[in-house]
Amino acid sequence: MALKEAFYRQHAPNITSLFATCLVFFVVIFFQGFRVDISVKNAKGGAGQTTSYPVKLFYTSNMPIILQSALVSNVYFFSQLLYKRFKSNMLVNMLGQWQEVEASNQFIPVGGIVYWISPLHSFSEIIEDPLHAIFYVSFVVISCALFS
């Protein structure tokens, strides 16, 4: 039972999340290593003088992820702030609805835009709500692409 709890617990970090993070880390490193060699001919020089110029295929780094995370954190912060103060306002509810977790003082998004841009916490949530998973992945990929 303790081993199952270590892999799949919802209320704290778990080993499955650690493995997923490591997998993403290695996949990103693999794709960051792709290079395309472009051959460049010298117009002024001698006959047939060519050199190859390596170009990174994915010329992005971690900065788009940092900017996307900062954007989402700010949206979460302002949404929680507004929701605590103006729960009955329709625009505030469209931005985000929050529910307090009983065991702690943490709030989790349960509705609005912040729900759709929040990550899913387990594979079972992906199966239960595939539309949320597709929207979240699309949001992260598109926002990171725009930031890069």
Phi, psi and omega in degrees: 000319180294323179293318176298319179297321180294328181274327191235011183295146184264330190271356181210169178301148180227169184289328177298319177295322177297315178296320179296320178296316178297319179299313179297319179302312181290325177295317179296316178299319178299312182287332177293337181279352180293131177226148176242128179268123178255125179276132182241128178262141179275118183286327183275328190285195183292183185288124173068027179278111181233148174229157178253139182242113181282134179236131178291132181291317177250097184266058174232161178231210182274353183298318176300323178294319179297316179294320178295319178295321178294320177299311181296320179298318178293321177296317177301312184300309182291326178294315178297318180299313180290322182292322178295328185267321185233065183296332185270355181285132183293318181294322177295320178292330175291324178291315179180142173243138188236149177230134180278135176282133187297320186285341183218181177266020180277151176245142176241143179287134180236357180192168178082190183297321182296332176294318184287333179263009178268145181286154174276150188257352180203166178293329179294327176293327177295319179290321181290325184224073183294332178296319177297317180297315180296317180296317181296313180297318178297317179299314182295315182294315182291317181293322177292323177296319178292321179290330180280000000 
